[in-house]
Amino acid sequence: MVGYRWELPLASEERNNTGYIHGNAKPHLFNNVTGWSHCKKYWQEPLWAEEIEYKGTDKHFCKKCLKKYKKLQEKQHDN
């Protein structure tokens, strides 16, 4: 999807604003321009981390970000 991608938040202060990421962190939907996750929990350098493919297993992804992703998917299919 153009403009967004799934990434794990990184555990480095240089790459995000918290400096600590829990080991059970879920992938978040990051904006490729602003670097913010849709849920606004994390910021990191855009396109820095490896992209994660969403394969339909909702429990492994951030709930707020997943909701945004599904809305974007619907808009794409409507066009």
Biopython code that builds the backbone (N, CA, C, O; Angstrom):
import numpy as np
from Bio.PDB.StructureBuilder import StructureBuilder

atoms = [
    (1, "MET", "N", (0.849, -1.171, 0.000)),
    (1, "MET", "CA", (0.000, 0.000, 0.000)),
    (1, "MET", "C", (0.899, 1.241, 0.000)),
    (1, "MET", "O", (1.817, 1.351, 0.813)),
    (2, "VAL", "N", (0.635, 2.137, -0.887)),
    (2, "VAL", "CA", (1.449, 3.336, -1.045)),
    (2, "VAL", "C", (1.273, 4.262, 0.155)),
    (2, "VAL", "O", (0.153, 4.545, 0.579)),
    (3, "GLY", "N", (2.392, 4.727, 0.690)),
    (3, "GLY", "CA", (2.344, 5.698, 1.777)),
    (3, "GLY", "C", (2.404, 5.116, 3.175)),
    (3, "GLY", "O", (2.700, 5.835, 4.129)),
    (4, "TYR", "N", (2.128, 3.825, 3.317)),
    (4, "TYR", "CA", (2.151, 3.172, 4.626)),
    (4, "TYR", "C", (2.830, 1.817, 4.509)),
    (4, "TYR", "O", (2.838, 1.203, 3.442)),
    (5, "ARG", "N", (3.398, 1.358, 5.613)),
    (5, "ARG", "CA", (3.954, 0.009, 5.640)),
    (5, "ARG", "C", (4.015, -0.504, 7.068)),
    (5, "ARG", "O", (4.153, 0.267, 8.017)),
    (6, "TRP", "N", (3.912, -1.814, 7.203)),
    (6, "TRP", "CA", (3.986, -2.464, 8.511)),
    (6, "TRP", "C", (5.442, -2.645, 8.896)),
    (6, "TRP", "O", (6.237, -3.187, 8.128)),
    (7, "GLU", "N", (5.785, -2.184, 10.099)),
    (7, "GLU", "CA", (7.141, -2.351, 10.627)),
    (7, "GLU", "C", (7.057, -2.570, 12.128)),
    (7, "GLU", "O", (6.120, -2.114, 12.784)),
    (8, "LEU", "N", (8.047, -3.273, 12.663)),
    (8, "LEU", "CA", (8.180, -3.347, 14.112)),
    (8, "LEU", "C", (8.837, -2.065, 14.585)),
    (8, "LEU", "O", (9.772, -1.585, 13.945)),
    (9, "PRO", "N", (8.374, -1.502, 15.683)),
    (9, "PRO", "CA", (9.072, -0.332, 16.224)),
    (9, "PRO", "C", (10.469, -0.740, 16.679)),
    (9, "PRO", "O", (10.653, -1.830, 17.222)),
    (10, "LEU", "N", (11.433, 0.115, 16.464)),
    (10, "LEU", "CA", (12.817, -0.190, 16.823)),
    (10, "LEU", "C", (13.118, 0.221, 18.254)),
    (10, "LEU", "O", (12.493, 1.140, 18.783)),
    (11, "ALA", "N", (14.058, -0.446, 18.872)),
    (11, "ALA", "CA", (14.385, -0.210, 20.282)),
    (11, "ALA", "C", (15.576, 0.718, 20.456)),
    (11, "ALA", "O", (16.375, 0.528, 21.372)),
    (12, "SER", "N", (15.706, 1.697, 19.611)),
    (12, "SER", "CA", (16.838, 2.605, 19.664)),
    (12, "SER", "C", (16.357, 4.043, 19.813)),
    (12, "SER", "O", (15.453, 4.470, 19.094)),
    (13, "GLU", "N", (16.948, 4.790, 20.733)),
    (13, "GLU", "CA", (16.556, 6.193, 20.923)),
    (13, "GLU", "C", (16.785, 7.016, 19.665)),
    (13, "GLU", "O", (16.075, 7.994, 19.427)),
    (14, "GLU", "N", (17.769, 6.631, 18.858)),
    (14, "GLU", "CA", (18.033, 7.378, 17.635)),
    (14, "GLU", "C", (16.914, 7.203, 16.617)),
    (14, "GLU", "O", (16.756, 8.039, 15.727)),
    (15, "ARG", "N", (16.145, 6.141, 16.732)),
    (15, "ARG", "CA", (15.129, 5.825, 15.729)),
    (15, "ARG", "C", (13.698, 6.056, 16.203)),
    (15, "ARG", "O", (12.790, 6.115, 15.374)),
    (16, "ASN", "N", (13.468, 6.189, 17.502)),
    (16, "ASN", "CA", (12.110, 6.479, 17.974)),
    (16, "ASN", "C", (12.183, 7.369, 19.194)),
    (16, "ASN", "O", (13.272, 7.639, 19.702)),
    (17, "ASN", "N", (11.040, 7.827, 19.670)),
    (17, "ASN", "CA", (11.037, 8.829, 20.733)),
    (17, "ASN", "C", (10.918, 8.250, 22.134)),
    (17, "ASN", "O", (10.885, 9.016, 23.097)),
    (18, "THR", "N", (10.852, 6.931, 22.292)),
    (18, "THR", "CA", (10.684, 6.360, 23.626)),
    (18, "THR", "C", (11.958, 5.726, 24.157)),
    (18, "THR", "O", (12.198, 5.749, 25.365)),
    (19, "GLY", "N", (12.769, 5.169, 23.294)),
    (19, "GLY", "CA", (14.003, 4.535, 23.727)),
    (19, "GLY", "C", (13.828, 3.128, 24.260)),
    (19, "GLY", "O", (14.818, 2.456, 24.549)),
    (20, "TYR", "N", (12.593, 2.663, 24.398)),
    (20, "TYR", "CA", (12.362, 1.312, 24.905)),
    (20, "TYR", "C", (11.172, 0.700, 24.187)),
    (20, "TYR", "O", (10.104, 1.310, 24.120)),
    (21, "ILE", "N", (11.344, -0.478, 23.661)),
    (21, "ILE", "CA", (10.263, -1.216, 23.017)),
    (21, "ILE", "C", (10.172, -2.574, 23.692)),
    (21, "ILE", "O", (11.169, -3.288, 23.790)),
    (22, "HIS", "N", (8.998, -2.929, 24.151)),
    (22, "HIS", "CA", (8.785, -4.214, 24.818)),
    (22, "HIS", "C", (9.058, -5.356, 23.841)),
    (22, "HIS", "O", (8.804, -5.228, 22.643)),
    (23, "GLY", "N", (9.561, -6.441, 24.343)),
    (23, "GLY", "CA", (9.877, -7.601, 23.516)),
    (23, "GLY", "C", (8.682, -8.197, 22.799)),
    (23, "GLY", "O", (8.847, -8.875, 21.785)),
    (24, "ASN", "N", (7.487, -7.959, 23.302)),
    (24, "ASN", "CA", (6.276, -8.479, 22.668)),
    (24, "ASN", "C", (5.597, -7.445, 21.774)),
    (24, "ASN", "O", (4.415, -7.580, 21.456)),
    (25, "ALA", "N", (6.326, -6.427, 21.373)),
    (25, "ALA", "CA", (5.744, -5.370, 20.535)),
    (25, "ALA", "C", (5.196, -5.957, 19.242)),
    (25, "ALA", "O", (5.773, -6.875, 18.658)),
    (26, "LYS", "N", (4.080, -5.411, 18.815)),
    (26, "LYS", "CA", (3.442, -5.855, 17.578)),
    (26, "LYS", "C", (3.825, -4.907, 16.448)),
    (26, "LYS", "O", (4.190, -3.759, 16.702)),
    (27, "PRO", "N", (3.746, -5.370, 15.213)),
    (27, "PRO", "CA", (3.986, -4.475, 14.082)),
    (27, "PRO", "C", (2.944, -3.353, 14.058)),
    (27, "PRO", "O", (1.781, -3.555, 14.405)),
    (28, "HIS", "N", (3.390, -2.180, 13.643)),
    (28, "HIS", "CA", (2.531, -1.007, 13.541)),
    (28, "HIS", "C", (2.551, -0.508, 12.102)),
    (28, "HIS", "O", (3.498, -0.758, 11.356)),
    (29, "LEU", "N", (1.491, 0.201, 11.726)),
    (29, "LEU", "CA", (1.376, 0.760, 10.389)),
    (29, "LEU", "C", (2.011, 2.151, 10.399)),
    (29, "LEU", "O", (1.446, 3.093, 10.954)),
    (30, "PHE", "N", (3.188, 2.274, 9.782)),
    (30, "PHE", "CA", (3.932, 3.530, 9.774)),
    (30, "PHE", "C", (3.693, 4.303, 8.485)),
    (30, "PHE", "O", (3.623, 3.727, 7.400)),
    (31, "ASN", "N", (3.570, 5.622, 8.625)),
    (31, "ASN", "CA", (3.450, 6.522, 7.491)),
    (31, "ASN", "C", (4.847, 6.724, 6.907)),
    (31, "ASN", "O", (5.775, 7.074, 7.636)),
    (32, "ASN", "N", (5.005, 6.510, 5.614)),
    (32, "ASN", "CA", (6.316, 6.614, 4.966)),
    (32, "ASN", "C", (6.851, 8.036, 4.890)),
    (32, "ASN", "O", (8.049, 8.232, 4.687)),
    (33, "VAL", "N", (5.991, 9.024, 5.048)),
    (33, "VAL", "CA", (6.420, 10.421, 4.958)),
    (33, "VAL", "C", (6.738, 10.980, 6.341)),
    (33, "VAL", "O", (7.811, 11.545, 6.552)),
    (34, "THR", "N", (5.806, 10.825, 7.285)),
    (34, "THR", "CA", (5.975, 11.433, 8.607)),
    (34, "THR", "C", (6.773, 10.574, 9.577)),
    (34, "THR", "O", (7.396, 11.102, 10.498)),
    (35, "GLY", "N", (6.764, 9.256, 9.383)),
    (35, "GLY", "CA", (7.458, 8.354, 10.298)),
    (35, "GLY", "C", (6.634, 7.943, 11.508)),
    (35, "GLY", "O", (7.097, 7.134, 12.312)),
    (36, "TRP", "N", (5.428, 8.476, 11.661)),
    (36, "TRP", "CA", (4.574, 8.133, 12.802)),
    (36, "TRP", "C", (3.744, 6.896, 12.506)),
    (36, "TRP", "O", (3.275, 6.693, 11.387)),
    (37, "SER", "N", (3.572, 6.069, 13.545)),
    (37, "SER", "CA", (2.626, 4.964, 13.416)),
    (37, "SER", "C", (1.229, 5.569, 13.466)),
    (37, "SER", "O", (1.031, 6.637, 14.045)),
    (38, "HIS", "N", (0.271, 4.893, 12.865)),
    (38, "HIS", "CA", (-1.079, 5.454, 12.838)),
    (38, "HIS", "C", (-1.640, 5.651, 14.238)),
    (38, "HIS", "O", (-2.372, 6.612, 14.474)),
    (39, "CYS", "N", (-1.317, 4.769, 15.166)),
    (39, "CYS", "CA", (-1.836, 4.880, 16.531)),
    (39, "CYS", "C", (-1.120, 5.971, 17.330)),
    (39, "CYS", "O", (-1.507, 6.266, 18.461)),
    (40, "LYS", "N", (-0.084, 6.568, 16.750)),
    (40, "LYS", "CA", (0.696, 7.656, 17.364)),
    (40, "LYS", "C", (1.526, 7.217, 18.572)),
    (40, "LYS", "O", (1.977, 8.062, 19.346)),
    (41, "LYS", "N", (1.732, 5.919, 18.743)),
    (41, "LYS", "CA", (2.565, 5.439, 19.854)),
    (41, "LYS", "C", (4.053, 5.546, 19.532)),
    (41, "LYS", "O", (4.875, 5.719, 20.432)),
    (42, "TYR", "N", (4.399, 5.441, 18.246)),
    (42, "TYR", "CA", (5.807, 5.375, 17.871)),
    (42, "TYR", "C", (6.119, 6.292, 16.700)),
    (42, "TYR", "O", (5.299, 6.504, 15.807)),
    (43, "TRP", "N", (7.324, 6.823, 16.734)),
    (43, "TRP", "CA", (7.898, 7.518, 15.593)),
    (43, "TRP", "C", (9.234, 6.870, 15.316)),
    (43, "TRP", "O", (9.981, 6.555, 16.242)),
    (44, "GLN", "N", (9.536, 6.672, 14.063)),
    (44, "GLN", "CA", (10.865, 6.212, 13.681)),
    (44, "GLN", "C", (11.161, 6.667, 12.264)),
    (44, "GLN", "O", (10.260, 7.025, 11.505)),
    (45, "GLU", "N", (12.423, 6.645, 11.930)),
    (45, "GLU", "CA", (12.877, 7.062, 10.608)),
    (45, "GLU", "C", (12.097, 6.297, 9.539)),
    (45, "GLU", "O", (12.099, 5.066, 9.543)),
    (46, "PRO", "N", (11.425, 7.009, 8.620)),
    (46, "PRO", "CA", (10.658, 6.320, 7.579)),
    (46, "PRO", "C", (11.528, 5.385, 6.742)),
    (46, "PRO", "O", (12.650, 5.724, 6.364)),
    (47, "LEU", "N", (10.991, 4.217, 6.466)),
    (47, "LEU", "CA", (11.615, 3.199, 5.615)),
    (47, "LEU", "C", (12.929, 2.656, 6.174)),
    (47, "LEU", "O", (13.729, 2.110, 5.414)),
    (48, "TRP", "N", (13.173, 2.787, 7.465)),
    (48, "TRP", "CA", (14.415, 2.312, 8.064)),
    (48, "TRP", "C", (14.344, 0.825, 8.398)),
    (48, "TRP", "O", (15.281, 0.078, 8.115)),
    (49, "ALA", "N", (13.246, 0.399, 8.993)),
    (49, "ALA", "CA", (13.107, -0.996, 9.418)),
    (49, "ALA", "C", (12.585, -1.857, 8.270)),
    (49, "ALA", "O", (12.064, -1.353, 7.276)),
    (50, "GLU", "N", (12.737, -3.143, 8.433)),
    (50, "GLU", "CA", (12.256, -4.093, 7.434)),
    (50, "GLU", "C", (10.727, -4.107, 7.404)),
    (50, "GLU", "O", (10.076, -4.073, 8.448)),
    (51, "GLU", "N", (10.172, -4.157, 6.212)),
    (51, "GLU", "CA", (8.712, -4.196, 6.073)),
    (51, "GLU", "C", (8.190, -5.584, 6.421)),
    (51, "GLU", "O", (8.812, -6.597, 6.102)),
    (52, "ILE", "N", (7.037, -5.609, 7.080)),
    (52, "ILE", "CA", (6.392, -6.863, 7.467)),
    (52, "ILE", "C", (5.126, -7.005, 6.639)),
    (52, "ILE", "O", (4.337, -6.066, 6.531)),
    (53, "GLU", "N", (4.938, -8.168, 6.063)),
    (53, "GLU", "CA", (3.755, -8.414, 5.231)),
    (53, "GLU", "C", (2.575, -8.824, 6.099)),
    (53, "GLU", "O", (2.687, -9.709, 6.947)),
    (54, "TYR", "N", (1.449, -8.169, 5.875)),
    (54, "TYR", "CA", (0.216, -8.531, 6.584)),
    (54, "TYR", "C", (-0.433, -9.691, 5.843)),
    (54, "TYR", "O", (-0.754, -9.585, 4.659)),
    (55, "LYS", "N", (-0.627, -10.815, 6.563)),
    (55, "LYS", "CA", (-1.191, -12.013, 5.937)),
    (55, "LYS", "C", (-2.544, -12.390, 6.519)),
    (55, "LYS", "O", (-3.008, -13.514, 6.324)),
    (56, "GLY", "N", (-3.183, -11.471, 7.229)),
    (56, "GLY", "CA", (-4.524, -11.726, 7.722)),
    (56, "GLY", "C", (-4.631, -12.234, 9.143)),
    (56, "GLY", "O", (-5.736, -12.526, 9.600)),
    (57, "THR", "N", (-3.519, -12.352, 9.862)),
    (57, "THR", "CA", (-3.559, -12.789, 11.255)),
    (57, "THR", "C", (-3.609, -11.549, 12.140)),
    (57, "THR", "O", (-2.571, -11.023, 12.544)),
    (58, "ASP", "N", (-4.817, -11.087, 12.439)),
    (58, "ASP", "CA", (-5.018, -9.817, 13.134)),
    (58, "ASP", "C", (-4.386, -9.747, 14.516)),
    (58, "ASP", "O", (-3.923, -8.679, 14.917)),
    (59, "LYS", "N", (-4.351, -10.843, 15.251)),
    (59, "LYS", "CA", (-3.884, -10.807, 16.639)),
    (59, "LYS", "C", (-2.412, -10.422, 16.770)),
    (59, "LYS", "O", (-1.961, -10.060, 17.857)),
    (60, "HIS", "N", (-1.667, -10.497, 15.683)),
    (60, "HIS", "CA", (-0.240, -10.176, 15.730)),
    (60, "HIS", "C", (0.064, -8.715, 15.392)),
    (60, "HIS", "O", (1.230, -8.322, 15.358)),
    (61, "PHE", "N", (-0.974, -7.904, 15.142)),
    (61, "PHE", "CA", (-0.776, -6.521, 14.721)),
    (61, "PHE", "C", (-1.488, -5.556, 15.661)),
    (61, "PHE", "O", (-2.473, -5.922, 16.302)),
    (62, "CYS", "N", (-0.989, -4.317, 15.743)),
    (62, "CYS", "CA", (-1.607, -3.268, 16.557)),
    (62, "CYS", "C", (-3.061, -3.075, 16.121)),
    (62, "CYS", "O", (-3.339, -2.920, 14.932)),
    (63, "LYS", "N", (-3.980, -3.084, 17.076)),
    (63, "LYS", "CA", (-5.412, -2.993, 16.762)),
    (63, "LYS", "C", (-5.784, -1.672, 16.097)),
    (63, "LYS", "O", (-6.532, -1.660, 15.119)),
    (64, "LYS", "N", (-5.267, -0.559, 16.622)),
    (64, "LYS", "CA", (-5.598, 0.753, 16.051)),
    (64, "LYS", "C", (-5.043, 0.892, 14.635)),
    (64, "LYS", "O", (-5.718, 1.393, 13.736)),
    (65, "CYS", "N", (-3.817, 0.445, 14.456)),
    (65, "CYS", "CA", (-3.201, 0.526, 13.134)),
    (65, "CYS", "C", (-3.918, -0.394, 12.144)),
    (65, "CYS", "O", (-4.079, -0.046, 10.974)),
    (66, "LEU", "N", (-4.341, -1.548, 12.607)),
    (66, "LEU", "CA", (-5.036, -2.502, 11.748)),
    (66, "LEU", "C", (-6.373, -1.942, 11.267)),
    (66, "LEU", "O", (-6.774, -2.158, 10.124)),
    (67, "LYS", "N", (-7.048, -1.228, 12.146)),
    (67, "LYS", "CA", (-8.320, -0.600, 11.777)),
    (67, "LYS", "C", (-8.096, 0.403, 10.634)),
    (67, "LYS", "O", (-8.867, 0.434, 9.675)),
    (68, "LYS", "N", (-7.047, 1.216, 10.740)),
    (68, "LYS", "CA", (-6.697, 2.182, 9.695)),
    (68, "LYS", "C", (-6.348, 1.458, 8.394)),
    (68, "LYS", "O", (-6.783, 1.864, 7.316)),
    (69, "TYR", "N", (-5.575, 0.401, 8.498)),
    (69, "TYR", "CA", (-5.153, -0.377, 7.334)),
    (69, "TYR", "C", (-6.365, -0.914, 6.575)),
    (69, "TYR", "O", (-6.424, -0.833, 5.348)),
    (70, "LYS", "N", (-7.319, -1.457, 7.308)),
    (70, "LYS", "CA", (-8.508, -2.028, 6.668)),
    (70, "LYS", "C", (-9.352, -0.950, 5.993)),
    (70, "LYS", "O", (-9.930, -1.191, 4.933)),
    (71, "LYS", "N", (-9.427, 0.237, 6.598)),
    (71, "LYS", "CA", (-10.147, 1.350, 5.970)),
    (71, "LYS", "C", (-9.455, 1.778, 4.675)),
    (71, "LYS", "O", (-10.115, 2.055, 3.674)),
    (72, "LEU", "N", (-8.133, 1.830, 4.701)),
    (72, "LEU", "CA", (-7.375, 2.200, 3.506)),
    (72, "LEU", "C", (-7.556, 1.154, 2.406)),
    (72, "LEU", "O", (-7.656, 1.498, 1.228)),
    (73, "GLN", "N", (-7.598, -0.117, 2.791)),
    (73, "GLN", "CA", (-7.807, -1.199, 1.827)),
    (73, "GLN", "C", (-9.175, -1.056, 1.157)),
    (73, "GLN", "O", (-9.301, -1.226, -0.055)),
    (74, "GLU", "N", (-10.194, -0.743, 1.955)),
    (74, "GLU", "CA", (-11.545, -0.566, 1.414)),
    (74, "GLU", "C", (-11.579, 0.582, 0.411)),
    (74, "GLU", "O", (-12.188, 0.465, -0.652)),
    (75, "LYS", "N", (-10.923, 1.694, 0.750)),
    (75, "LYS", "CA", (-10.885, 2.849, -0.156)),
    (75, "LYS", "C", (-10.198, 2.491, -1.466)),
    (75, "LYS", "O", (-10.636, 2.909, -2.538)),
    (76, "GLN", "N", (-9.120, 1.716, -1.378)),
    (76, "GLN", "CA", (-8.384, 1.308, -2.567)),
    (76, "GLN", "C", (-9.255, 0.446, -3.477)),
    (76, "GLN", "O", (-9.232, 0.605, -4.697)),
    (77, "HIS", "N", (-10.014, -0.456, -2.889)),
    (77, "HIS", "CA", (-10.866, -1.344, -3.681)),
    (77, "HIS", "C", (-12.061, -0.608, -4.276)),
    (77, "HIS", "O", (-12.574, -1.002, -5.323)),
    (78, "ASP", "N", (-12.505, 0.458, -3.615)),
    (78, "ASP", "CA", (-13.636, 1.240, -4.116)),
    (78, "ASP", "C", (-13.256, 2.076, -5.339)),
    (78, "ASP", "O", (-14.109, 2.402, -6.164)),
    (79, "ASN", "N", (-11.974, 2.417, -5.448)),
    (79, "ASN", "CA", (-11.520, 3.275, -6.566)),
    (79, "ASN", "C", (-11.230, 2.489, -7.778)),
    (79, "ASN", "O", (-10.841, 3.052, -8.801)),
]
sb = StructureBuilder()
sb.init_structure("model")
sb.init_model(0)
sb.init_chain("A")
sb.init_seg("    ")
for serial, (resi, resn, name, xyz) in enumerate(atoms, 1):
    if name == "N":
        sb.init_residue(resn, " ", resi, " ")
    sb.init_atom(name, np.array(xyz, "f"), 0.0, 1.0, " ", f" {name:<3s}", serial, name[0])
structure = sb.get_structure()
